[in-house]
Amino acid sequence: MPESCSSCTHERSRARLMPFGVHLVCGLPIVTRQRQKVVPMASGDVVEIGFGSGLNLPHYDRDRVRHVIGVNPDDGLPTLGRKAIDRHDLSAELLVESAEAMSLPSASADSVVVTYSLCSIPDVEAALNEMRRILKPEGRLFFCEHGRSPSSRVARLQDSLTPPWRFMAAGCHLNRDVGALLKGAGFALEQYDVFDLGLGTRILGTHHIGVAKLR
Ligand SMILES: C[S@@+](CC[C@H](N)C(=O)[O-])C[C@H]1O[C@@H](n2cnc3c(N)ncnc32)[C@H](O)[C@@H]1O
């Protein structure tokens, strides 16, 4: 009989609980208020990257949005995402794949929405290149993320805390510079706000919210 491995059991429990933890934290009222700043601006055919448990669904403007395609890898969250789609009165579907290599056609999205996911996507540059590819020339990318602090002291702390934090928090990086990543991937920032949520920790509270278009 195979010996049971306690660290494997621990890892399996962690993987099972992760989707509920993400849903709980991402559903906090202070987080909801941030996503509400960008999600209602999306229109037409929308691709939402890192769909998670579908927490953005209630915030789409029903009069502006035709259809939402949520993209998320098979890490447990699509089960919650599908349930959310069934509960909401919005035309939506889930594509279980990674943002780094999407099967969606080029220039097919009027809007790309990404909230609290650029921190977790392993190859964020590849994912942003894909977002640029699927966006129509006149399309817009709406983003709401936590990320790198403008204070060099806090940013240094974020750099040193990211390796253990990634391990504890499902691959999340504390130190990604969202504006620089977007510019590096060929986007122009049409609206861009970097601010602290005032949670008492700029390490996690620094937010990068805005709208980008193709350059
Ligand atoms: C912190 S959660 C945010 C979920 C959701 N966007 C929200 O605002 O509530 C991060 C999400 O990114 C997703 N994710 C991680 N790696 C990804 C990848 N390579 N491609 C697409 N999504 C990814 C995770 O599965 C998870 O759903």
The ligand as an SDF file (V2000), in Angstrom:
LIG
                    3D

 27 29  0  0  0  0  0  0  0  0999 V2000
   -6.8210   37.0670   -7.1620 C   0  0  0  0  0  0  0  0  0  0  0  0
   -7.7230   36.2140   -8.3620 S   0  0  0  0  0  0  0  0  0  0  0  0
   -8.7740   37.4830   -9.0390 C   0  0  0  0  0  0  0  0  0  0  0  0
  -10.0360   36.9330   -9.6390 C   0  0  0  0  0  0  0  0  0  0  0  0
  -10.9280   37.9520  -10.3440 C   0  0  0  0  0  0  0  0  0  0  0  0
  -10.2810   38.5680  -11.4700 N   0  0  0  0  0  0  0  0  0  0  0  0
  -11.4310   39.0150   -9.3950 C   0  0  0  0  0  0  0  0  0  0  0  0
  -11.2010   40.2050   -9.6380 O   0  0  0  0  0  0  0  0  0  0  0  0
  -12.0730   38.6410   -8.4060 O   0  0  0  0  0  0  0  0  0  0  0  0
   -6.5320   35.9370   -9.6210 C   0  0  0  0  0  0  0  0  0  0  0  0
   -7.1130   35.1620  -10.8120 C   0  0  0  0  0  0  0  0  0  0  0  0
   -6.1140   35.0260  -11.8380 O   0  0  0  0  0  0  0  0  0  0  0  0
   -6.2530   33.7410  -12.3760 C   0  0  0  0  0  0  0  0  0  0  0  0
   -5.0430   33.3350  -13.0920 N   0  0  0  0  0  0  0  0  0  0  0  0
   -3.8920   32.8470  -12.5790 C   0  0  0  0  0  0  0  0  0  0  0  0
   -3.0520   32.5150  -13.5740 N   0  0  0  0  0  0  0  0  0  0  0  0
   -3.6930   32.8150  -14.7250 C   0  0  0  0  0  0  0  0  0  0  0  0
   -3.3510   32.6960  -16.1000 C   0  0  0  0  0  0  0  0  0  0  0  0
   -2.1730   32.2030  -16.4790 N   0  0  0  0  0  0  0  0  0  0  0  0
   -4.2570   33.0790  -17.0150 N   0  0  0  0  0  0  0  0  0  0  0  0
   -5.4540   33.5890  -16.6550 C   0  0  0  0  0  0  0  0  0  0  0  0
   -5.8420   33.7230  -15.3680 N   0  0  0  0  0  0  0  0  0  0  0  0
   -4.9700   33.3380  -14.4230 C   0  0  0  0  0  0  0  0  0  0  0  0
   -6.5520   32.8670  -11.1610 C   0  0  0  0  0  0  0  0  0  0  0  0
   -7.0690   31.6220  -11.5160 O   0  0  0  0  0  0  0  0  0  0  0  0
   -7.5640   33.7480  -10.4430 C   0  0  0  0  0  0  0  0  0  0  0  0
   -8.8500   33.5180  -10.9240 O   0  0  0  0  0  0  0  0  0  0  0  0
  1  2  1  0
  2  3  1  0
  2 10  1  0
  3  4  1  0
  4  5  1  0
  5  6  1  0
  5  7  1  0
  7  8  2  0
  7  9  1  0
 10 11  1  0
 11 12  1  0
 11 26  1  0
 12 13  1  0
 13 14  1  0
 13 24  1  0
 14 15  1  0
 14 23  1  0
 15 16  2  0
 16 17  1  0
 17 18  1  0
 17 23  2  0
 18 19  1  0
 18 20  2  0
 20 21  1  0
 21 22  2  0
 22 23  1  0
 24 25  1  0
 24 26  1  0
 26 27  1  0
M  CHG  2   2   1   9  -1
M  END
$$$$
